[in-house]
Amino acid sequence: MPTSKLNPSTGISAGQASPAGSPLEVLRIFLKLGLTCFGGPIAHIGYFRDEFVVRRKWIDEHAYADLVALCQFLPGPASSQVGFSIGLTRAGYPGALAAWTGFTLPSAAILVLFAYGAGALGGPVGAGLLHGLKLTAVAIVAQAVWGMARNLCPDRERASIAVVAALIILFSTASIAQIGAIVLGGLAGLWLCRSDAQASSGHVKMPVSRTAGFVTLGIFFVLLAGLPALQALTGSTGIALFDAFYRSGALVFGGGHVVLPLLREAFVTPGWLTDDAFLAGYGAAQAVPGPLFTFAAYLGAVVSPEPHGVAGAVLGLVGIFLPGILVLLGALPFWDSFRKRAGAQAMMRGVNAAVVGVLGAALYNPVWTTTVHSPRDFGIALVGFVLLVAWRAPPLVVVAFSAAAGTAMALI
């Protein structure tokens, strides 16, 4: 029976590989991340890079950037898709499910508790604690931009692509600007980054066949078109709720905050809950770790049509995450062979540089502009950055420091 060889620098199979880890291992690590990853999808990408590229070496820098670029192209929650892919490379489909469960469950559980009235934090101590946790994101994103820029923008061509991508994001208010910046980065890479072609480092081939890819894409489109028709035939409120979540997850690019207007239109406009209840849940979602898409758990718990409560929360989580996972599984079988071609390598060098620019723009807005309001805030974020970069402290230490410092500043 043939055995697979593992790339010692990445921990990812270089041949006809079987997964290298166990679902339990993946669940344990992603559960820790689900409890500590504050700051939204951009910060999550920084946490994942520190955990899986720098510390554990499950995947190398370029392969990781390729996954990030792919997930930025696709609809759905980009950071959750990246985590799902890493779990898939490590332990197959069970590992992918373990990664999604571990990363999603903590924040979903907290938001369901909040829906039942047990998650509110009030007073100066609570406000300071939440603000300190948000400052963690500044340090995490800054570290990600710093590390990825050094590896992915080492020459003037790629540095220029990164700057142009950042300017596109900073000067545009269109939600499609992020996709446009990445597409332009790829086109610029075809023109400027053809020199120094090299064998693709790492290996992101997933245990997903092309047949499975076509099947999952088919399921994605069947559900997108079929759920409204099925609801019209049956009149089921459960199907109507699932369709609202599924359509929101399927039509959003960039993830995170971009999904909120879609969810508001889907749930507040038909009168399923009030604007006040929606905004209260949105505020709670900002304060918890993990993906912002777990806001769907809160919505599913508090909507007026049945099912609601815990059953509605589960329906919301499955509905909003499912389309992004289906599209991802449909794209992954073709991604590795595509990225090995010379032209594709040049394009991906440009795309990777553009991703750095997108992250850099996000470091300013919304991460910096919504979090750093005073010299004290800057000082806390600066200490967190130095802890991560110079002292190589684990993110949990930075989370604890920022939370304690934010609380102390609120009491002074």
C-alpha positions in Angstrom: 0.0 0.0 0.0 1.6 3.3 -1.1 2.4 5.8 1.6 2.3 9.6 1.2 5.2 11.8 1.6 4.9 15.0 3.6 6.6 18.2 2.8 8.7 18.9 6.0 8.4 22.6 5.6 4.6 22.7 5.4 3.3 19.5 6.8 1.1 19.2 3.7 1.2 16.2 1.5 3.3 16.4 -1.7 1.9 13.3 -3.2 -1.3 11.2 -3.2 -1.7 12.1 0.4 -3.8 11.0 3.2 -4.5 13.6 5.9 -1.7 14.2 8.4 -3.6 14.9 11.5 -6.8 13.9 13.4 -10.1 15.6 13.6 -9.8 15.8 17.4 -6.5 17.7 17.0 -8.1 20.1 14.6 -11.1 20.6 16.9 -9.0 21.4 19.9 -6.9 24.0 18.1 -9.9 25.7 16.4 -11.9 25.7 19.6 -9.1 27.6 21.2 -9.1 30.0 18.2 -12.9 30.3 18.4 -12.5 31.4 22.0 -9.7 34.0 21.4 -10.0 35.3 17.8 -11.4 38.8 18.4 -11.6 41.5 15.7 -13.5 40.2 12.7 -12.4 38.3 9.5 -9.3 40.4 8.8 -7.9 39.7 12.3 -8.9 36.0 12.0 -6.7 35.7 9.0 -3.8 37.1 11.1 -4.6 34.7 13.9 -4.7 31.7 11.5 -1.4 32.8 9.9 0.3 32.9 13.3 -1.1 29.6 14.3 -0.8 27.5 11.1 2.0 29.2 9.1 4.4 30.5 11.7 3.9 28.2 14.7 2.7 24.8 13.5 3.9 25.0 9.8 0.8 23.1 8.6 1.0 25.3 5.4 3.6 27.7 4.0 3.2 31.4 3.5 2.5 31.3 -0.3 0.0 28.4 -0.1 -1.7 30.2 2.8 -1.9 33.5 0.8 -3.3 31.5 -2.2 -6.1 30.1 0.1 -6.8 33.6 1.4 -7.0 35.0 -2.2 -9.3 32.1 -3.3 -11.6 32.7 -0.3 -11.7 36.4 -0.9 -12.9 35.7 -4.5 -15.8 33.4 -3.3 -19.0 34.4 -1.7 -19.3 33.6 2.0 -17.3 34.2 5.2 -13.7 34.3 4.0 -12.0 33.6 7.4 -14.3 30.6 8.1 -13.6 29.3 4.6 -9.9 29.6 5.2 -10.2 27.7 8.5 -12.4 25.0 6.8 -9.8 24.6 4.1 -7.0 24.2 6.7 -9.0 21.6 8.6 -9.6 19.8 5.2 -5.9 19.6 4.4 -5.1 18.4 7.9 -7.7 15.7 8.5 -10.0 15.4 5.5 -13.8 16.1 5.7 -14.0 15.3 9.4 -11.2 17.8 10.0 -13.0 20.4 8.0 -16.2 19.9 10.0 -14.1 20.0 13.2 -12.5 23.3 12.2 -15.8 24.9 11.4 -17.4 23.6 14.6 -14.5 24.6 16.8 -14.3 28.1 15.4 -18.0 28.8 15.2 -19.5 27.2 18.3 -18.1 29.5 21.1 -19.4 32.8 19.6 -22.7 31.1 18.5 -23.3 29.9 22.0 -22.5 33.3 23.5 -24.9 35.0 21.1 -27.7 32.5 21.9 -27.2 33.3 25.6 -27.3 37.0 24.8 -30.6 36.4 22.9 -32.0 34.9 26.1 -30.8 37.9 28.1 -27.6 36.5 29.7 -24.9 38.1 27.5 -25.0 41.8 28.3 -22.1 43.6 29.7 -22.8 47.1 31.2 -21.1 49.8 33.1 -17.5 51.2 32.6 -15.9 47.9 33.4 -17.8 46.0 30.7 -17.3 48.8 28.2 -13.6 48.9 28.9 -13.2 45.2 28.7 -14.9 45.1 25.3 -12.9 48.0 24.0 -9.7 46.3 25.1 -10.6 43.2 23.2 -11.2 45.2 20.1 -7.7 46.8 20.5 -6.4 43.2 20.2 -7.5 43.3 16.6 -5.3 46.3 15.8 -2.2 44.4 17.0 -3.2 41.2 15.2 -3.9 42.8 11.9 -0.8 44.9 12.0 1.3 41.8 12.7 -0.4 40.1 9.7 0.3 43.0 7.4 3.9 43.3 8.5 4.7 39.6 8.1 2.9 39.1 4.8 4.4 42.2 3.3 7.9 41.0 4.1 7.2 37.7 2.4 4.9 38.5 -0.4 6.0 42.1 -1.4 9.8 41.8 -1.5 10.3 43.8 -4.7 9.1 47.2 -6.0 6.6 45.6 -8.5 4.7 43.7 -5.9 5.0 46.6 -3.3 3.5 48.9 -5.9 0.6 46.4 -6.6 -0.1 46.3 -2.8 -0.2 50.1 -2.6 -2.5 50.5 -5.5 -4.8 47.8 -4.1 -4.9 49.6 -0.7 -5.7 52.9 -2.5 -8.6 51.3 -4.3 -10.1 50.1 -1.0 -9.4 53.4 0.8 -10.9 55.6 -1.9 -13.9 53.5 -2.8 -17.1 52.9 -0.9 -18.4 50.2 -3.2 -18.6 46.7 -1.7 -17.1 45.2 -4.9 -13.9 47.3 -4.5 -12.2 44.5 -2.7 -12.9 42.0 -5.4 -11.9 44.6 -8.0 -8.6 45.3 -6.2 -7.7 41.6 -6.2 -8.7 41.1 -9.9 -6.5 44.1 -10.9 -3.7 42.7 -8.8 -3.9 39.4 -10.7 -3.8 41.3 -14.1 -0.9 43.4 -12.9 0.9 40.3 -11.8 0.6 38.8 -15.3 2.3 41.8 -16.7 4.9 42.7 -13.9 5.6 39.4 -12.1 6.6 36.9 -14.8 10.3 37.0 -13.9 11.8 34.5 -11.5 9.2 31.8 -12.1 9.6 29.0 -9.7 8.0 25.7 -8.7 4.9 26.3 -6.6 5.9 26.0 -2.9 3.7 24.0 -0.6 0.7 21.9 -1.8 -2.9 22.9 -1.3 -4.5 19.9 -3.1 -7.5 19.0 -1.1 -9.1 15.6 -0.7 -12.0 16.7 -2.9 -12.5 15.1 -6.3 -13.6 17.1 -9.4 -16.8 15.1 -9.4 -17.5 16.2 -5.8 -16.7 19.8 -6.8 -19.2 19.7 -9.6 -21.8 18.1 -7.3 -21.4 20.7 -4.6 -21.6 23.6 -7.1 -24.8 22.0 -8.4 -26.3 21.8 -4.9 -25.4 25.5 -4.3 -27.3 26.6 -7.4 -30.2 24.2 -6.8 -30.7 25.5 -3.3 -30.3 29.2 -4.4 -33.1 28.8 -7.0 -35.1 26.1 -5.4 -35.7 27.3 -1.9 -37.9 30.2 -2.8 -40.0 28.0 -5.1 -40.3 25.3 -2.3 -41.3 27.9 0.2 -44.0 29.3 -2.2 -45.4 25.8 -2.6 -45.4 24.8 1.0 -45.8 28.1 2.8 -43.4 26.8 5.5 -41.9 29.5 7.7 -39.0 27.2 8.5 -38.1 27.1 4.8 -38.6 30.9 4.5 -36.1 31.5 7.4 -33.6 29.0 5.9 -33.9 30.7 2.5 -33.3 34.1 4.1 -30.1 32.9 5.8 -28.9 30.9 2.8 -29.5 33.8 0.3 -27.7 36.3 2.6 -24.7 33.9 2.8 -24.7 33.2 -0.9 -24.8 36.8 -2.2 -22.2 38.4 0.0 -18.6 38.8 -1.0 -16.0 39.8 1.5 -17.9 38.4 4.5 -18.0 40.0 7.9 -19.8 43.3 8.0 -20.9 43.2 4.4 -23.6 40.6 5.3 -25.3 42.9 7.8 -27.3 45.0 5.3 -28.5 41.8 3.6 -29.6 40.3 6.9 -31.3 43.5 8.0 -33.3 43.5 4.7 -34.1 39.8 5.1 -35.3 40.0 8.7 -36.3 43.5 9.7 -38.1 44.6 6.6 -40.6 41.7 6.7 -41.2 42.4 10.4 -39.6 39.3 11.8 -37.8 41.3 14.5 -37.4 45.0 15.3 -34.6 47.3 14.4 -33.7 47.7 18.0 -33.4 43.9 18.5 -31.3 43.6 15.3 -28.9 46.4 16.4 -28.6 44.9 19.9 -27.5 41.6 18.5 -25.2 43.3 16.1 -23.5 45.1 19.0 -23.1 41.8 20.9 -21.7 40.1 17.7 -19.0 42.8 17.6 -17.8 41.9 21.1 -17.5 38.2 20.9 -14.7 36.1 19.3 -15.1 34.0 16.2 -16.8 34.8 12.9 -19.3 37.6 12.6 -21.6 35.3 10.6 -22.6 33.7 14.0 -24.8 36.7 14.3 -27.2 34.4 12.5 -27.4 32.3 15.7 -28.8 35.3 17.5 -31.2 36.1 14.7 -32.5 32.6 14.5 -33.1 32.6 18.3 -35.1 35.8 18.4 -37.1 35.9 15.2 -40.9 35.8 15.6 -41.7 33.0 13.1 -41.1 29.5 14.2 -38.7 27.8 14.5 -36.9 30.1 16.9 -34.9 29.6 20.1 -32.1 27.0 19.9 -33.6 25.3 16.9 -33.8 28.6 15.0 -30.1 29.3 16.0 -29.0 26.0 14.5 -31.1 26.7 11.3 -29.5 30.1 11.0 -26.0 28.9 11.4 -26.4 26.1 8.9 -28.2 28.3 6.4 -25.7 31.2 6.4 -22.5 29.1 6.3 -23.7 26.4 3.9 -23.5 28.3 0.6 -19.9 29.5 1.3 -18.8 26.0 2.1 -20.5 24.5 -1.0 -18.9 27.1 -3.3 -15.5 26.5 -1.7 -15.7 22.7 -2.1 -16.6 23.3 -5.7 -13.6 25.5 -6.4 -10.9 23.6 -4.4 -10.4 20.6 -6.8 -9.3 23.0 -9.6 -7.3 25.4 -7.5 -4.0 23.5 -7.1 -3.5 22.6 -10.7 -4.4 26.2 -11.7 -1.8 27.8 -9.4 1.1 25.6 -10.7 1.0 27.1 -14.3 3.6 29.8 -15.1 1.1 32.4 -16.0 -1.0 31.5 -12.9 2.1 31.8 -10.7 2.7 35.3 -12.0 -1.0 36.2 -11.6 -1.0 34.8 -8.0 2.1 36.8 -7.1 0.1 39.9 -8.1 -3.0 38.6 -6.3 -1.0 37.9 -3.1 0.5 41.4 -3.2 -3.0 42.8 -3.7 -4.2 40.8 -0.6 -1.5 42.5 1.4 -2.8 45.9 0.2 -6.4 44.9 1.1 -5.3 43.9 4.6 -3.3 47.1 4.9 -6.3 49.2 4.0 -8.5 47.2 6.4 -5.9 47.9 9.1 -6.8 51.6 8.8 -10.5 51.2 8.1 -12.4 49.8 9.8 -9.9 48.3 12.4 -8.0 51.5 13.3 -10.7 54.1 12.7 -13.3 52.3 14.8 -11.0 51.3 17.6 -8.1 53.7 18.2 -9.6 56.9 19.6 -6.9 58.2 21.9 -3.1 58.0 22.7 -4.0 55.4 25.4 -5.6 53.2 22.8 -2.6 53.5 20.5 -0.3 52.6 23.4 -2.3 49.5 24.2 -2.3 48.4 20.5 1.4 49.2 20.2 2.3 47.0 23.2 0.2 44.2 21.8 2.0 44.5 18.4 5.5 44.4 20.1 4.4 41.4 22.1 3.4 39.5 19.0 6.3 40.6 16.7 9.3 41.0 19.0 8.5 38.7 21.9 6.5 36.2 19.8 3.9 36.0 22.5 0.8 33.8 21.7 -2.3 35.7 20.8 -4.0 34.7 24.0 -1.5 36.7 26.0 -2.2 39.7 23.9 -6.0 39.2 24.3 -5.5 39.0 28.1 -3.3 42.1 28.2 -5.5 44.2 26.0 -8.7 43.2 27.9 -7.0 44.1 31.3 -5.6 47.3 29.9 -8.9 48.4 28.4 -10.6 47.7 31.7 -8.0 49.6 33.7 -8.2 52.6 31.3 -12.0 52.7 31.8 -11.6 53.0 35.5 -9.0 55.8 35.5 
